[in-house]
Amino acid sequence: MAFYYQIRLSGGAEIDLHLASKILAEALAVYEDKNVVQHITYGPEARGAAVRTDLIVSDQEIYRPKAKEVDLLVALTQEAVDRYAGDLNKQGYLVVDHDAVRRPPEGSFRVYRLPFVEGARELGDPRLASIIVLGAVAALSPAHNRRAVEDALLARVPPGTEDPHRAAFDFGFKKMKELL
């Protein structure tokens, strides 16, 4: 049976989810030899409103470039949840920031609350929130394995910053695994 999985990362412009998406796409395409289509929203959304980036992953050719019935939705703001939760597969996963999202929607999908922004602050750099997201997605998604994502991450970060990026990735991975 063909493997087909759709991931959406969404939130405010202050967290670089596009970077997390690019690293994840690279891990899947280069390290896992999967077909990947990435769709990133730019424009007015990138200046403060809910931004999003979608990944479609398959072991076969992908003919539709836009995600529908997302299997995994990460939403870091209430606005992102309100805007994109309707696209979530009924058996999918909704992963939200535990402080920013006060009203996750009801549904048959599973909801997980993680401290993305708070965790990045604890690690000393709020910009690491997207790397915490990457770790959580690596722990939850069947599309890839941890090692591939971690290798893609470490290949992309500036020299000398590997340790804080690895710590953020580990933080997200462990927090997600604790909830499963």
Backbone torsions as a table, in degrees:
resi	resn	phi	psi	omega
1	MET	NA	141.0	-177.0
2	ALA	-71.0	144.2	176.5
3	PHE	-95.1	128.5	-179.2
4	TYR	-147.5	118.8	-174.5
5	TYR	-139.8	136.8	-177.2
6	GLN	-119.6	129.5	-178.0
7	ILE	-123.9	136.1	173.7
8	ARG	-127.3	127.9	173.1
9	LEU	-108.4	127.6	-176.1
10	SER	-143.5	152.1	179.7
11	GLY	170.4	-159.3	178.4
12	GLY	-86.3	166.0	-176.9
13	ALA	-69.1	-16.5	-177.5
14	GLU	-71.5	-16.2	177.6
15	ILE	-112.7	126.6	-173.0
16	ASP	-80.4	75.0	178.5
17	LEU	-71.3	-21.1	176.5
18	HIS	-64.5	-38.1	176.6
19	LEU	-62.8	-47.0	178.4
20	ALA	-58.4	-41.5	179.9
21	SER	-65.4	-41.7	179.3
22	LYS	-63.9	-42.0	178.6
23	ILE	-64.7	-42.9	179.1
24	LEU	-63.8	-43.3	178.3
25	ALA	-61.3	-41.9	178.4
26	GLU	-64.1	-42.7	179.0
27	ALA	-59.5	-42.8	-177.5
28	LEU	-71.4	-44.5	-176.0
29	ALA	-76.8	-45.0	-174.1
30	VAL	-87.1	-48.0	-173.5
31	TYR	-87.7	-24.8	-177.6
32	GLU	-110.1	-7.1	179.0
33	ASP	57.5	39.9	176.4
34	LYS	-100.9	159.9	170.9
35	ASN	-84.2	134.2	-176.5
36	VAL	-136.3	135.2	169.8
37	VAL	-119.3	131.1	-179.2
38	GLN	-118.8	133.1	178.1
39	HIS	-126.2	116.1	-177.8
40	ILE	-112.4	133.9	176.3
41	THR	-89.6	131.4	173.4
42	TYR	-123.3	-174.6	178.5
43	GLY	98.4	-149.1	-175.3
44	PRO	-59.1	-29.9	179.7
45	GLU	-61.8	-32.2	-176.5
46	ALA	-74.1	-3.6	179.9
47	ARG	-109.1	33.2	170.9
48	GLY	129.7	-24.6	180.0
49	ALA	-82.9	-173.1	-179.5
50	ALA	-66.9	117.9	176.2
51	VAL	-100.0	160.2	179.0
52	ARG	-151.1	156.3	172.0
53	THR	-142.1	131.0	-177.4
54	ASP	-111.6	144.7	172.8
55	LEU	-127.5	132.6	170.7
56	ILE	-113.9	128.9	-174.7
57	VAL	-123.8	134.2	179.1
58	SER	-153.1	159.5	172.2
59	ASP	-93.8	2.5	176.2
60	GLN	-125.5	178.6	179.2
61	GLU	-62.8	147.7	-179.6
62	ILE	-110.5	122.9	-175.7
63	TYR	-103.5	-19.9	178.6
64	ARG	-111.2	118.3	-175.6
65	PRO	-79.9	-10.5	-178.9
66	LYS	-110.0	138.6	-178.7
67	ALA	-73.5	138.2	172.3
68	LYS	-133.9	144.9	-177.5
69	GLU	49.6	66.1	-176.6
70	VAL	-61.7	136.4	178.9
71	ASP	-83.2	-33.2	-179.1
72	LEU	-136.5	118.2	177.9
73	LEU	-117.2	120.2	170.9
74	VAL	-102.5	123.9	-178.8
75	ALA	-128.8	116.8	-175.4
76	LEU	-96.6	-4.2	177.4
77	THR	-135.3	159.6	176.8
78	GLN	-63.6	-38.7	179.0
79	GLU	-60.8	-40.5	178.9
80	ALA	-64.7	-41.7	177.1
81	VAL	-61.9	-48.4	-177.9
82	ASP	-61.3	-37.8	-176.2
83	ARG	-78.4	-38.3	-167.8
84	TYR	-112.4	-10.0	-177.4
85	ALA	-61.6	-28.0	178.2
86	GLY	-64.9	-17.6	179.3
87	ASP	-90.4	0.4	-174.6
88	LEU	-80.5	133.1	174.5
89	ASN	-58.3	141.0	-177.9
90	LYS	-61.0	-26.5	177.2
91	GLN	-102.1	14.8	-174.9
92	GLY	-83.6	-169.4	-178.9
93	TYR	-122.7	134.6	172.8
94	LEU	-115.3	120.0	179.7
95	VAL	-116.6	121.8	-174.7
96	VAL	-125.4	158.5	172.4
97	ASP	-72.7	128.9	-172.2
98	HIS	-69.0	-21.4	177.5
99	ASP	-93.1	-43.2	-172.1
100	ALA	-77.2	-27.9	-176.6
101	VAL	-104.9	105.9	-177.7
102	ARG	-91.3	-26.7	-174.8
103	ARG	-128.1	74.9	175.0
104	PRO	-67.3	145.1	-177.6
105	PRO	-70.3	158.9	174.3
106	GLU	-85.5	150.4	177.1
107	GLY	170.8	177.2	179.8
108	SER	-81.6	-10.1	176.4
109	PHE	-71.3	161.2	179.6
110	ARG	-91.3	140.2	-179.1
111	VAL	-116.3	132.0	176.5
112	TYR	-126.4	135.2	179.8
113	ARG	-111.2	122.6	-179.3
114	LEU	-127.3	153.6	-179.3
115	PRO	-88.7	69.5	-176.9
116	PHE	-63.6	-56.9	-176.4
117	VAL	-70.3	-45.0	178.5
118	GLU	-60.9	-41.6	178.6
119	GLY	-62.4	-40.8	178.1
120	ALA	-64.2	-39.6	176.9
121	ARG	-64.1	-42.0	177.8
122	GLU	-60.4	-34.5	179.1
123	LEU	-80.1	-5.5	174.4
124	GLY	95.1	4.0	-179.2
125	ASP	-151.9	106.4	-179.1
126	PRO	-57.7	-22.8	179.9
127	ARG	-68.7	-14.2	-179.5
128	LEU	-78.8	-2.3	-179.9
129	ALA	-57.1	-38.7	-180.0
130	SER	-67.1	-29.4	178.7
131	ILE	-76.4	-32.6	173.1
132	ILE	-63.7	-41.0	175.2
133	VAL	-58.1	-45.3	-179.5
134	LEU	-58.3	-43.3	177.6
135	GLY	-63.2	-41.9	179.5
136	ALA	-64.6	-41.9	178.9
137	VAL	-64.6	-39.7	178.5
138	ALA	-62.7	-33.0	179.8
139	ALA	-75.8	-27.4	-171.6
140	LEU	-101.4	-37.5	-171.3
141	SER	-80.5	135.3	176.2
142	PRO	-81.2	1.2	-174.6
143	ALA	-73.9	-16.1	-173.3
144	HIS	-159.2	174.7	175.6
145	ASN	-112.6	161.6	-175.8
146	ARG	-57.1	-46.2	-174.2
147	ARG	-60.3	-41.4	-179.9
148	ALA	-62.8	-43.6	-179.0
149	VAL	-68.5	-42.9	179.2
150	GLU	-63.8	-40.6	177.6
151	ASP	-63.4	-43.0	178.4
152	ALA	-64.2	-39.4	178.0
153	LEU	-61.3	-52.1	-175.1
154	LEU	-68.3	-24.7	176.1
155	ALA	-73.7	-20.4	-173.5
156	ARG	-102.2	-22.2	-175.2
157	VAL	-78.2	154.0	179.2
158	PRO	-62.6	144.2	177.6
159	PRO	-55.9	138.4	-179.4
160	GLY	92.5	-7.3	179.7
161	THR	-112.0	11.5	-176.6
162	GLU	-61.3	-42.1	-175.7
163	ASP	-62.8	-50.0	178.5
164	PRO	-65.2	-34.1	177.6
165	HIS	-68.0	-41.3	177.2
166	ARG	-63.6	-40.9	179.1
167	ALA	-62.5	-41.3	178.9
168	ALA	-66.5	-43.4	178.2
169	PHE	-60.4	-47.3	179.0
170	ASP	-61.2	-40.6	178.6
171	PHE	-57.6	-51.5	-179.6
172	GLY	-63.9	-41.4	179.9
173	PHE	-62.4	-48.1	-178.3
174	LYS	-66.2	-42.9	-179.9
175	LYS	-61.8	-39.8	179.0
176	MET	-67.7	-44.7	-179.5
177	LYS	-61.6	-33.2	177.0
178	GLU	-63.2	-28.6	-177.4
179	LEU	-88.3	-16.1	-176.7
180	LEU	-81.0	NA	NA
